[in-house]
Amino acid sequence: MKLMIDSRQVRDRLARKVDESLPRLIDTTQKLVAIASPNPPSDTVEIAKVVQTILSSIPDIEIQCVEPEPRVVSIVARIRAAKSGRRLIFNGHLDTFPIGEHLGWTVPPLGGLLRDGRMYGRGVSDMKAGVASSILAAVLLAEHREAWSGEVVLTLAGDEENMGSLGTGYMLEHISHASGDANICGDVGSPSVVRFGEKGLYWIEIEAVGAPAHGAHVHKGVNAIDRLRQALDQVKLLETLPVRAPQVVGDAIRHAAPISEALSGHGEADVLGRVTVNIGTIEGGTSPNLVPTHAIARADIRLPVGVRTADLDAKLDEWISPIEGVTWRVIRRFEPSFTDPSHEIVRRVTDIAEEVLGKRPAVNMRVGGSDSRWYRMHHVPTVVFGLTPHNMGGPDEYVAIDEIRCVAKVHTLAAFDFLTSRT
């Protein structure tokens, strides 16, 4: 006689196991932090080996290494239940910002040092602790695969910091089971905020040329910097573009503001709802007493939901192209994206985060980009739930140990509930 499985009991056991597995979670995170994986130069060979070793302890797991270019290695790991059903993806990335040894670290950047309830190291927040949380979730779910249906797949990318075309983008294009019915990403944020979407990105380069002359005889020359300044004034006008976002997005941003802005800074709600322009670099001229003949600038422009990159193309063509001696081009682009905040995966992660934290998290958009946009491009509902980044990209990057446990528990229980639900 076949025994019935009590899903509630299994779920309670999983929750306890996450708490009991905190030493294992810390050890996994430290092992990942100990392996340098800065991007550039996009080299994840060694950390992929460590991940493969950790995952190979799971019985009957299918592990595939993906290397679209030399030394850019991603991992796809698949765990199947006895019964068919939905596929839940845990997505993350293995590469980090450059280590920045010159930045003045007071702890070893690859040491994974534990101190005062924190763990330090390059990439511990972005996003090796998040990856460790998803790995533990997969390990624990594999131990109870008789209680759920379908598949759990880990897609751990070797290229995210360089926009992900050789990482998550490549996996989704070439490996069918890298896609699924929903995706949970442990990229940076905060356990107090469930992120359901993110702004788009649009990087441009503007170049101006002029005619030479001595600085005392400006009437004989044409100043390239003056032309560039005129063009940059037009670029800044992009911040005035009207935004036609769906009401669910605007409502979520407004409702999340009291919690989200306390974590991410006053003004986040305003920034999430409009185009922002950051003129990041300007170069030009050789001497104060010479009329410059060449100038170049680069800008990082972020788009809210409700504005498309094609809208920016049209406006910049209209505003900049008529300026004599000035040309411009797009360096990088991707569209804003979001999963409906009422979608099941968003609701489940939000409800379980409340269960774990004892308070209701905010549900909001994300200012920065993540690999979640690749999943949304492939029509996979996606939510980002990760740790608070402290000193991300700077010296003494760290995360709170208790947040790692919380994120691991939410990932585990959200996946279990999703894979045991019939809705």
N, C-alpha and C positions, 0 to 999 in steps of 0.2 A: 504494500500500500504506500503510495506516494505521500510524504508528509507536506503539509502546507507550510509555507514560509511566512513568518510574521514580519512584514516589512517594518513595522514600528519598532520592533525589538532590534532588528538589524540596524536601523537608523540610529537608535540610541547607542548601540554598540560602536558604530562608526564615530559618533560624536565623542565618546569616551576615548576611543583609540587615537583620535587626533591629539587630545590632551596628553595621553600617555606617551605619544610619539614625539613630544617636543624635543628631547635630546637627539633623536634621529633627524628631525627637521633642521635643527641647528647644525648638526654634522654635515648634512647634505649641502646646506647653504655655504658653510665654510669651505667645503671641497670645491664648490663652484667659484667662490671668490678667490681661492688660491691659484686659480689658473687665469693668467692674463688673456683677455680676449678683446683688446681695444680695436675700435673701428673708426678711422683707418688704423691699421692696414687690412682690415677684414680677414682675420685669420682665426678660425674657430676649430681648427683640427684637434687641438689638445683637449679643449673643454668638451667637444663632442665625444671624445673617447671616454671621458669621465662620466658623462651622462649615459652613454651606452652601457658602461659597466654597472652603474646604479640600476638602470632599468632592466638589465638582463637577469636580475634576481627574480623578476616576476614570471611565474610559470606561463608558458604558451604565449608569451608576448611576441609580436612581430615587429622587428626593428629594422628600419631602412635608413641608411645614410645617403644624403643627397648632396652632390657637389657640382653645381652648375659651372663654377669656375674654380681653378686650383685654390685650395685652402679655405674656401667659403663653404663650410659644411653645416648642413641642417639635419635634424633628426625627426623622423616620423615614426611614432610607436603606436601600435594598435592592439587593443585588448578587447576580445570578443566575449560576450556572455553566451550562456548555453542557448538562450532564446533570442530570436531576431527582434529587432526593434529600432529605436532611433539612435542616431550617432551624435555624441556630445564631444566637442573639440575643446581641449585645453591648449591655447596658443601662447607662446612666449618667445623671447629672443635671448640668444646666448652672447651676443656682442655687447660691448659697453662703450662709453666715451673713452677717449685716451686717458691713461692713468694719471698724467700730470704730475710727475715726480717733482717738478720745479715749483709746485703750487704751495708748498709749505706744510705737507702732511706732518702731523704729530704722532701718528700711528702707522704701522706698516700697511701700505695700500692694498696688499694682497694677503694680509694676515688674518682677516676674519676675527679680529679681536673682540672679546666680550667684555663689556665694562658698564656697570650701572644700568643693566637692563637693555643695553644696546649692542648691536653688532656693527663693526666698522669695516669698510673696504670698498674699493672701486667696483661699482656695479652692483653693490648689495641691494640698493633700492631699485636701480634701473638695469635689469630687473631679476637678479639672481635669486633673491629671496622669494619673489613671486613665482619663478620657475620651480624652486624647491617646494613651494606650497602646492603647485599643480602636480608635481611628481608624487608627493605624499598622497594626495587625493587619489591618483591613479593606482598607487600601490594598495591602498586600503580598499578601494572599490574592487580591485582584482581578487582580493581575499574573500570577497562576498559576491562573486559574480553570479551565483545561483539566485540572488535576491533581486536582480534587475535584468532588464532586457536591452539588447542592442550592442553598442560599441562605445568605448572610450578611446579617443585618439589624441595623442600629444603631438603638436607640431611646434618644434623648437627651432627657431630660425637662426641662421648664421649671419644674416644681414638684415638689420633693422635700422641702425643709426644712419645708414646711407639710403634710406627710404624704402628698403625692403624688396626691391625687384628680384634680387638673387636669393631671397629668403622665403618669406611667406608667399610673396607673389609668385615665385617660381613653383613652390610646392602646390599651390592651388591650381596652377596651369597644367601641371604634369602628373600629379598623383591624385587619383579620384577620391580616395578615402581621406585626403587632407581636408576635404570639405565635409559638411555635415548638416544636421538639423538645428544646431545652435552652437555658439562658441563663447567660452569664458576666457578672458585674457587677464593675467595677473600683472599687467603693466602698472606703472606708478600712478598714484592718486591719493586715496585715503580710504580706510574701511568705513569712514563716515559718509562717503559719497559714492553712489553707484553711477557709473558713467555710461550713457547709452548712445553717445554720438560725439563727433569732434569737428572742429573747424577744418576748412580746406587750406591748402598752401599754394602760394604762387610767388615764385622767386623770379625777379627780373634783373637784367643788366642794361644800363643806359650808357651810351657812349656819345661824346660830343667832340667835334673837331673844330679848330679855328684857324686863324692866320697869324704868323709870328710878327712881333714888333717889340721895340723897347718899351718898358713900362712908362717912360715919359712921353711916348708918342703913341698913345692908345688909339688915336684916330687912324693910324696906319695898319692896325691889326684887328683881329676878331678874337675875342676872349672865349675860349672853349668852356671855361668854368661858368661864365655868365650864361652861356647856352644851356649848360647842364643844370644850373640852378633854376632856370625857367622850366625845364622839363620836370625837375623834381617837384616844383610847386604844383604841377599838373598831377603828378603821381599822388601827392598828398590829398588831392581832391577826391580820390577813390573812397576816402573815409566818409564822404557825404552821400554815398550811393544808398538809395532806398533798399530795404531788406523786406522780402516777402516770405517770411518763414511760416511753416504750418503752426496753427495755434497750439498744438500739443507741445511743440518745442519751446515756444515763447512762454507758455504757462509753466513748464518745468523749470526753465531758467529762473523765472521770478520766484517760484515757490522754494527753490533750492537755495536762494541767495543767503538767507540768514545763517545756514549751516556752512554752505560752500565758501562764502566770502570770509568767514572766520578762519578758514584753513588756507585759502588761496589768495587772500588779500582783497581789500575793498576795491570795487570797480570791476571785479571779474564778470559780474552779470552784464554790465555795459559792454565789455570787450567781447563776450560770447555772442552778443546780438548785433554786432556791426563789423564792417571791414576795418582792419588795422593795418597801418603802413609803418614799417621800421626801415629807415634808410641806414643800412648797416655799414657800408664802406663807401668812401669817396677818395679818389686819387686824381691828381692832376697838377700840371705845372712843374717847373724846375727851379725857379728863382723868383723872389718878389718883384724884381725889376724887369721881368720878361713877361710879355703877354702869352699865356698858356695856349698851346696848339692842340692839346689833347686832355680830356678829362673823362673819368668813368666812375660810375656808382652802381651799387647793387642794393636791392631792397628785398625784404621779407614781408610779404603781404599775406594776411590770414583772412579767410572768407567765412562768414557765418552760413548756416543753412538758410537758404533763400537767396543766395547770390552764387552764380556759376562762374567758372574761370572764363568762359566765353564772353560773359558780360564785361570782364576786365579787358579782354582782348579788344573788344569793340570800343570801349572808352579810351584806352591808351592809343589805339589807332587814330581816333578822332582828335585827341588832345595833343599827342606828342609828334606824330608823323609830320604835321605841317611845320614844325620848328626846324629851320634850316640848320644843317650840320649835325643833326641829332638822329641816332638810330637806337633801337631797343630790341631786346629779345627775351623770351621766357627761358629761364634756366631749368626750373622744375615746377611741376604743377600736380596737384590732385584735388579732387572735389571734396566739399564738405559732405559728411555722411551721418546718418543716424538710424537707429533701430527704434521703432515705435515704443515709447516708454510703457505702453500697456501690454507689450508682448510678454508671453509666458516667461522667457528666460530672464527678462528684466524684473518681472514681478517676483519670481522665485528667489533670485539673488537678493533682492531688497528685503523680502520677508525673512529670509534666513539670516541676513546680516542683522536685522532687528532682533531675531532670536538669540544670536550669538553675542551681540554687543549690549543688549538690554535697552536699546533706544533705536528709534526709526532713523535710518540714514536718509540723506538727501538723494534725489535722483536728478542728475544734471548732465549737461554736455561737458566736453573736455576741450580746454583751450589748445593744448598741443596735440600733435599727431601720434598715431600708433598703428600697429599692424592690423588693428580691427577694421580699418577702412578697406583692406584687401578682402576681408570676409564679407563686408557689406557689398562690395563690388560684385561678389559672387553670390549675392542674395542669401547670405547666411546671417540670421539674427545674432547680434553680438553685444556683449556687455563687458566693460572693463571694471575689475574689482581688484585693487592692489594696495600696496603699502604707501605710507606717507614718505616722500623722499626728503631727506635732510642732507643738505650740501651736495645735491646731485650735480655731478660734473666738476665739483670743487674739491678741496682737501677735506679729509675726515668725513667722507660720505658715510651715513649710518642709517639704520632702521631700528625701531623698537622691537624687542624680542616678542613681546606679547602680541604685537600686530601680525607677526609671521604666523603665530598660532591661529589668530582669528581668521586671517585670509585663508589658511589651509582648511579650516573647519567650514567656512562658507563655500569654498570650492568643492569640498567633498560632499556636503549635504545638498548643495544645489544640483550637482550632477546626479546624485542618487535620486532625489525627488523627480528630476526631469526624466530619468530613465526608468522610473517605476510608475510614472503617470500614464494614463491612457488617453489624456486629452491632447 
